[in-house]
Amino acid sequence: MTVIVRDVRPEAGADVEAFARVRHLALPYMVSTPDSVAHALAHAHPDAHYRPLVAELDGEIIGTAQVGVAHDSPEPGQGYLNVYVHPQHTRHGAGSLLVRIAEEHLAAQGATKLFTWVLDEPANRAFAEHHGYRPSRSSHFLRLDLANSTLPPLQTPPPGVELRTAADYADDPRPMFLLDAETTADEPGDIAAEFTDYETWFAETWTHPHLDLELTSVVLVDDRPAAFSAAYTDGATRYASAMTGTARAYRGRGLAKLAKNASLRRARAAGYTEAFTGNDAGNGPMLAINKWFGYEICATEVRYARRLG
């Protein structure tokens, strides 16, 4: 049996379907669909040098890798590779081959520091360390039984505060871009991100096939977007909080709770039964908010890093 690694063929529907399937089996705590795989291929920024890879074993796709350069970071030379192998097809060398091809690609694009996420399990951590990666921060996946949970009461917005949805900004999403850029800049992480290119954000984020504008809540203070909770869905039963944040001037007023509560309630009314989210392990405020909603940690990832050269 021979494992080969190749690029995803965007014109091949079977490739994007298999990519999404393997990623879901290896990491079932995130929403992943063929549409999202195809979207990333079609809309990745040229400076990202994005290159999704698959590993085949006798013609069957058993592994995937998302590979690229963090082009929106103020620090140059940072690359990422997230490798996932079908749980029933480990120990065939697919992961190691994906890592090698990914590292060669990133080195050719000038990357000098590489980052990867690894599930916090002994075998996965040993794999990363065997390839020269060292651990840094960790992040939790959280799950909420949306169908059977009791959500906290939805508070009445105080004077000057109004609840809307992102659909209200369908014709002009620039205010949402500004709010997303500010909150993302303050999000904990190893790779800082700066959203300065509206057109890129529009293509990659606003038109993402998982983003549900009707379920995404926006809190306005004196008619200005001050907080939001972005909703991703698979169009069936799974809902995920893609980002929840508050502009700096309005933090500490419970606006993120208000946004997320409204979004979760609409999602449940729309028939979604599972809710997922993710938090940096050091992000105490958001972990406390999610615990208040009833989320429970279902898995943990560790960020690993390696310097090239």
Steps between C-alpha positions, in 0.01 A plus 500: 500500500642835391412843634531798267440870570357736240315827467124513530344520155235773531318379194459156655194487720622174651815675627321773694246253636773266623699791644199614704415144606850417629524831683162442664595149612832618643360820651125464555479815712507736202258560214661375179322450168602461137370853438742646754792308346412628154455854633848505654648382172316762298549803727837463674713813471794458259746600775375211714648249254222274619551138401261230622651153473360149516667169575379197304538137592429275201277768351309582820547840663598434861672824602479875447708808566410867495820687418566869460670824604345735756486789254277714725748493789722805569788258558634356172622146444234312695351190346248241610431135427208316654518129428215257559496127427197270489486336848480152343800557273776617730850347506529482122737797482239738356545761774879511469485526122245784522724684748805465275325627186335783695828612655674500163224717356510748789879522496488581128262788581742647754337377819741480793264400783232236463193441715270201526210390719512156661229330704613467861551125488830317565537353149430832328733697725775242450453527123546878507804483726655227284489747210675772698199700620475637853178576693375846584141601586191282506138547396177325595214374285166534676163341425145592599201268466293771338188289458468407869684772691337781694642827375523799736214750472548751220545837665314807379749738337551818706422843353715581200578131435336308216519141376532445126631229268778509246235475230430868569846570357466283189511803268791670677700274734784746555388578861524126570848495347616777735356323805646164400841658436511666842392195697723260306804719566447448874436125485763292687724292277849427375441664163371857515257598224422841355203537267584797280373382162123528477476321164693200631285486815185522289609210279638275773270578794178671399427264211608186689242224435470421872423856610130538577415870494157445656646312797795737547407750772614861508460730800475870422575774751369838388463354148864383484589128483665432834493119539418196292484122500568347159309180423630220278274209412517186290144558377379193688545457877835653596554861607833660592597835644763619255584816696343687790643836592441852626661825389747632757290802600203281596655210688386402847132572433380148419451572130678182383266292719202680352617439143581133555179428691289645220693303238472170687126545547443567131718202409297268721176635355640428152554133591870485587565249777874525574701815567879514495752768579869534578694704755862564574572330833615833641191693390326498836220745414374304198537165679286641781237621254483161330478318833208732586324382185559136590785414263734222611857437388504201264861508377819702522756593237857610553678744272844377399769707330827438320765734360650419162870535426 
